[in-house]
């Protein structure tokens, strides 16, 4: 019996299914999804996640539950509520995800801690790149998506993306020969190419992120925005990660250059 490839991105791993899937999201239980949800709800393998109580990454294992011994056929026939508890192996802190299942659908109806609570600590490292206001917008985007608000989350992601472009434009505009009038008339993807030397390479190579965000704001449904949120958020994180690496490199270059100058000066004085 062949297994269909699941389309839902939250069926790619137990962590995504149990800890990252937004509330009230429906999973259609086709053959592939039934198999995946059966595997994930039993959580037989440990998974890594941030522990909000330990305030660091940890490994979580399943807490004992009667449905762990269910065969697939029992899971298929079951209708009603299901709770999956996970234990932090550092200090036995408990995470819990709540689902309601019918014969055709599985809906996530609750989670502790929330999706936003788990993701927000990981965003803190971007504050030095985004600044306080943009960093708060990133947090709002994650919070809205966690509560099933797709279009609103895209609005904040688009503002962050546009902010990165404008920051690079400000730098490029100070260079000799910059064609400001042409820039003003260009579409955003064309603007990106005009200032590509001031932008992270991942952003330039994946500039199609912006049309996705714009369509999300103006044309896509809430569910479509939620479906695409993880990929778009991941793209923006990669852009910011590249900027962090560049900043750290520049800082190290300055420190090493200063040290070498002191060494040269010391040698010259001997």
C-alpha positions in Angstrom: 0.0 0.0 0.0 1.7 3.2 -1.1 1.9 6.2 1.2 1.1 9.6 -0.2 3.6 12.4 0.4 2.1 14.8 2.9 1.7 18.3 1.7 1.2 20.0 5.1 4.6 21.5 6.1 3.8 20.8 9.8 3.9 17.1 9.1 7.6 17.2 8.3 8.7 16.5 11.9 7.3 15.8 15.4 8.7 19.1 16.6 6.8 21.0 13.9 3.6 19.1 14.5 3.7 19.2 18.3 5.3 22.6 19.0 5.2 24.8 16.0 1.8 24.2 14.3 -0.6 27.1 14.9 -3.8 26.6 17.0 -7.0 25.6 15.2 -5.2 24.4 12.1 -6.9 21.5 10.4 -4.9 18.5 9.2 -6.8 16.5 6.6 -6.3 12.9 7.5 -5.5 11.3 4.1 -3.4 8.2 4.2 -0.1 9.9 4.5 -1.3 12.4 7.2 -2.8 9.6 9.2 0.5 7.8 9.3 2.5 10.9 10.2 0.1 12.1 12.9 0.1 8.5 14.4 3.9 8.6 14.6 4.1 12.1 16.0 1.3 11.9 18.5 3.1 8.9 20.1 6.4 10.9 20.1 8.5 7.8 20.4 11.8 9.6 19.6 13.3 12.5 21.7 13.1 15.9 20.2 15.1 19.1 20.8 13.5 22.4 21.7 14.0 25.5 23.7 12.9 25.1 27.3 11.3 28.3 28.6 11.9 27.3 32.2 15.6 26.2 31.8 16.1 29.2 29.4 18.2 27.1 27.1 17.9 24.3 24.6 16.9 20.9 25.9 15.9 17.4 24.8 12.3 16.4 25.4 10.9 12.9 25.7 7.3 11.7 25.8 5.4 11.3 29.1 3.7 8.0 29.4 0.2 7.9 28.0 -2.3 5.1 27.2 -2.4 5.8 23.5 1.3 5.1 23.1 0.5 1.4 22.7 -2.3 2.0 20.2 -1.9 0.3 16.8 -2.5 2.5 13.7 -6.0 1.0 13.3 -7.1 2.3 16.7 -5.7 5.7 16.0 -7.6 5.8 12.7 -10.9 4.9 14.4 -10.4 7.2 17.4 -12.6 10.4 17.7 -12.2 12.8 20.5 -9.5 14.7 22.4 -5.8 13.7 22.6 -3.1 15.2 24.8 0.6 14.7 24.2 2.9 15.7 27.1 6.6 16.0 26.7 9.2 16.1 29.5 12.3 18.2 29.6 15.2 15.9 30.4 17.0 18.6 32.3 14.4 19.2 35.0 11.2 17.4 34.0 9.5 20.6 32.9 6.3 19.7 31.0 5.2 20.8 27.5 1.7 19.8 26.3 -0.1 19.9 23.0 -3.9 19.3 22.7 -5.7 17.9 19.6 -9.2 17.0 18.6 -9.6 14.2 16.1 -12.4 13.0 13.9 -12.2 10.3 11.3 -11.3 12.9 8.6 -9.6 15.8 10.4 -7.2 16.5 13.2 -7.3 20.0 14.8 -4.8 21.5 17.2 -6.9 23.1 20.0 -4.3 24.0 22.6 -0.6 24.2 23.6 1.6 25.0 26.6 3.8 26.9 26.2 2.5 28.7 23.2 4.2 28.7 19.8 5.1 32.3 20.3 6.6 31.6 23.8 8.9 29.0 22.2 10.0 31.1 19.2 10.4 34.6 20.7 13.6 33.8 22.7 15.3 32.7 19.5 14.5 36.1 17.9 16.3 38.1 20.6 19.6 37.7 18.7 18.2 39.8 15.8 17.6 42.9 18.0 21.0 44.3 17.3 20.3 44.1 13.6 16.7 45.2 13.5 16.6 47.7 16.4 14.0 47.8 19.1 11.0 48.7 16.9 11.6 46.3 14.1 12.5 43.6 16.6 9.1 44.0 18.2 7.4 43.8 14.8 9.2 40.4 14.2 7.8 39.2 17.6 4.3 40.4 16.7 4.5 38.5 13.4 5.4 35.3 15.2 2.7 35.9 17.8 0.0 36.6 15.2 0.9 33.5 13.2 0.9 31.4 16.4 -2.7 32.5 16.9 -3.8 31.8 13.4 -3.6 35.3 12.0 -1.8 34.9 8.7 -2.4 38.1 6.8 -1.5 40.3 9.8 1.8 38.3 10.3 2.7 38.9 6.7 2.2 42.7 7.1 4.9 42.8 9.8 7.2 40.5 7.9 6.9 42.8 4.8 7.7 45.8 7.0 10.9 44.1 8.2 11.9 43.2 4.6 11.2 46.7 3.4 13.2 48.1 6.3 16.2 46.0 5.2 15.9 47.4 1.7 15.7 51.0 2.8 18.7 50.6 5.1 20.8 49.4 2.2 19.4 52.1 -0.1 20.4 54.8 2.4 24.0 53.5 2.2 24.0 53.1 -1.6 22.5 56.6 -2.1 25.7 58.1 -0.6 28.0 56.5 -3.3 29.1 58.5 -6.2 27.0 58.0 -9.4 24.0 56.4 -7.7 21.0 56.7 -10.0 18.4 57.9 -7.5 15.8 58.9 -10.1 16.0 55.5 -11.8 15.8 53.8 -8.3 12.6 55.8 -7.5 10.9 54.5 -10.6 12.0 50.9 -10.3 10.0 48.0 -8.9 11.2 46.6 -5.6 12.9 43.6 -7.2 14.8 45.9 -9.6 15.7 48.2 -6.6 17.3 45.2 -4.9 19.5 44.5 -7.9 20.5 48.2 -8.0 21.7 48.1 -4.4 22.8 44.4 -4.2 26.3 45.3 -3.0 24.8 46.6 0.2 22.5 43.6 0.8 23.0 40.1 2.1 23.5 37.7 -0.8 20.7 35.5 0.4 18.2 38.4 0.1 19.4 39.2 -3.5 19.2 35.6 -4.6 15.8 35.1 -2.9 14.2 38.5 -3.7 11.0 36.7 -4.7 10.2 36.8 -0.9 8.8 40.3 -1.4 6.2 39.3 -4.0 5.1 36.5 -1.7 4.7 38.9 1.1 2.8 41.4 -1.0 0.4 38.8 -2.4 -0.1 37.6 1.2 -1.2 41.0 2.3 -3.4 41.8 -0.7 -4.6 38.5 -2.3 -3.9 35.3 -0.2 -6.2 33.9 2.4 -5.4 33.6 6.1 -4.8 29.9 5.7 -2.5 30.4 2.7 -0.4 33.0 4.6 -0.1 30.6 7.6 0.9 27.8 5.3 3.7 29.9 3.8 4.7 31.7 7.0 7.4 29.3 8.2 9.3 29.4 4.9 9.1 33.2 4.6 10.1 33.7 8.2 13.0 31.3 7.7 14.1 33.3 4.7 14.1 36.6 6.7 16.0 34.8 9.5 18.7 33.7 7.0 19.0 37.2 5.8 19.5 38.5 9.3 21.9 35.7 10.1 24.1 36.8 7.2 24.1 40.3 8.5 25.1 39.1 12.0 28.0 37.2 10.5 29.1 40.2 8.5 28.9 42.5 11.6 30.9 40.0 13.6 33.5 39.7 10.9 33.8 43.5 10.7 34.2 43.8 14.4 36.9 41.1 14.4 38.7 42.8 11.5 38.8 46.1 13.4 40.0 44.4 16.6 42.8 42.4 14.8 43.8 45.5 12.8 44.1 47.6 15.9 46.2 44.8 17.6 48.5 44.5 14.6 49.0 48.3 14.5 50.0 48.3 18.2 52.4 45.5 17.6 53.9 47.3 14.6 54.2 50.5 16.6 55.8 48.6 19.5 58.3 46.9 17.2 59.2 50.2 15.4 60.0 51.9 18.8 62.6 49.2 19.7 
